[in-house]
Amino acid sequence: MKTLKEVKVGETVTVVKLHGEGAVKRRIMDMGITKNTDIYVRKVAPLGDPVEVTVRNYELSLRKADAEMIEVKEA
Protein backbone atom coordinates (compact mmCIF):
# COMPACT_ATOMS: atom_id res chain seq x y z
CA MET A 1 0.00 0.00 0.00
CA LYS A 2 1.33 3.41 -1.00
CA THR A 3 0.05 6.66 0.48
CA LEU A 4 0.07 10.17 -0.97
CA LYS A 5 2.75 11.07 1.59
CA GLU A 6 5.22 8.74 -0.17
CA VAL A 7 4.67 10.09 -3.69
CA LYS A 8 7.57 12.02 -5.23
CA VAL A 9 7.28 15.57 -6.59
CA GLY A 10 6.18 15.58 -10.24
CA GLU A 11 4.32 12.26 -10.07
CA THR A 12 0.64 11.79 -10.79
CA VAL A 13 -1.24 9.12 -8.86
CA THR A 14 -4.82 7.86 -8.62
CA VAL A 15 -6.74 7.62 -5.35
CA VAL A 16 -7.56 4.01 -4.41
CA LYS A 17 -9.07 4.48 -0.96
CA LEU A 18 -9.48 7.02 1.82
CA HIS A 19 -8.64 5.92 5.34
CA GLY A 20 -9.61 7.82 8.44
CA GLU A 21 -12.87 8.44 10.21
CA GLY A 22 -15.78 10.83 10.22
CA ALA A 23 -14.97 14.52 10.02
CA VAL A 24 -11.41 14.04 8.76
CA LYS A 25 -12.48 11.75 5.93
CA ARG A 26 -15.41 14.05 5.11
CA ARG A 27 -13.06 17.07 4.91
CA ILE A 28 -10.72 15.25 2.52
CA MET A 29 -13.68 14.28 0.34
CA ASP A 30 -15.01 17.85 0.44
CA MET A 31 -11.69 18.98 -1.05
CA GLY A 32 -12.48 16.85 -4.10
CA ILE A 33 -10.22 13.94 -3.20
CA THR A 34 -12.36 10.89 -3.88
CA LYS A 35 -11.81 7.39 -5.27
CA ASN A 36 -10.36 7.29 -8.81
CA THR A 37 -9.37 10.98 -8.72
CA ASP A 38 -5.95 11.84 -10.17
CA ILE A 39 -3.61 13.83 -7.94
CA TYR A 40 -0.47 15.55 -9.19
CA VAL A 41 2.16 16.26 -6.53
CA ARG A 42 3.53 19.78 -7.19
CA LYS A 43 5.71 20.47 -4.21
CA VAL A 44 6.70 19.11 -0.81
CA ALA A 45 7.88 21.54 1.86
CA PRO A 46 11.42 20.97 3.21
CA LEU A 47 10.22 19.12 6.31
CA GLY A 48 7.54 17.25 4.37
CA ASP A 49 4.65 19.35 5.67
CA PRO A 50 2.57 20.49 3.83
CA VAL A 51 2.36 18.68 0.50
CA GLU A 52 1.12 20.81 -2.41
CA VAL A 53 -1.00 18.95 -4.93
CA THR A 54 -3.23 19.65 -7.92
CA VAL A 55 -6.65 17.97 -7.83
CA ARG A 56 -9.43 18.56 -10.38
CA ASN A 57 -7.58 21.58 -11.81
CA TYR A 58 -7.10 23.40 -8.52
CA GLU A 59 -4.25 23.56 -6.06
CA LEU A 60 -4.38 22.26 -2.52
CA SER A 61 -2.02 22.03 0.42
CA LEU A 62 -2.41 18.92 2.55
CA ARG A 63 -0.92 18.19 5.93
CA LYS A 64 1.33 15.17 6.12
CA ALA A 65 -1.15 13.46 8.46
CA ASP A 66 -3.94 13.89 5.89
CA ALA A 67 -1.72 12.72 3.01
CA GLU A 68 -1.01 9.51 4.96
CA MET A 69 -4.73 8.67 4.94
CA ILE A 70 -4.96 8.73 1.15
CA GLU A 71 -4.07 5.39 -0.44
CA VAL A 72 -2.90 5.76 -4.04
CA LYS A 73 -1.60 3.83 -7.05
CA GLU A 74 0.38 4.88 -10.11
CA ALA A 75 -1.83 6.74 -12.59
C-alpha positions in Angstrom: 0.0 0.0 0.0 1.3 3.4 -1.0 0.1 6.7 0.5 0.1 10.2 -1.0 2.7 11.1 1.6 5.2 8.7 -0.2 4.7 10.1 -3.7 7.6 12.0 -5.2 7.3 15.6 -6.6 6.2 15.6 -10.2 4.3 12.3 -10.1 0.6 11.8 -10.8 -1.2 9.1 -8.9 -4.8 7.9 -8.6 -6.7 7.6 -5.3 -7.6 4.0 -4.4 -9.1 4.5 -1.0 -9.5 7.0 1.8 -8.6 5.9 5.3 -9.6 7.8 8.4 -12.9 8.4 10.2 -15.8 10.8 10.2 -15.0 14.5 10.0 -11.4 14.0 8.8 -12.5 11.7 5.9 -15.4 14.1 5.1 -13.1 17.1 4.9 -10.7 15.3 2.5 -13.7 14.3 0.3 -15.0 17.9 0.4 -11.7 19.0 -1.0 -12.5 16.9 -4.1 -10.2 13.9 -3.2 -12.4 10.9 -3.9 -11.8 7.4 -5.3 -10.4 7.3 -8.8 -9.4 11.0 -8.7 -6.0 11.8 -10.2 -3.6 13.8 -7.9 -0.5 15.6 -9.2 2.2 16.3 -6.5 3.5 19.8 -7.2 5.7 20.5 -4.2 6.7 19.1 -0.8 7.9 21.5 1.9 11.4 21.0 3.2 10.2 19.1 6.3 7.5 17.3 4.4 4.7 19.4 5.7 2.6 20.5 3.8 2.4 18.7 0.5 1.1 20.8 -2.4 -1.0 19.0 -4.9 -3.2 19.6 -7.9 -6.6 18.0 -7.8 -9.4 18.6 -10.4 -7.6 21.6 -11.8 -7.1 23.4 -8.5 -4.3 23.6 -6.1 -4.4 22.3 -2.5 -2.0 22.0 0.4 -2.4 18.9 2.5 -0.9 18.2 5.9 1.3 15.2 6.1 -1.2 13.5 8.5 -3.9 13.9 5.9 -1.7 12.7 3.0 -1.0 9.5 5.0 -4.7 8.7 4.9 -5.0 8.7 1.1 -4.1 5.4 -0.4 -2.9 5.8 -4.0 -1.6 3.8 -7.1 0.4 4.9 -10.1 -1.8 6.7 -12.6 
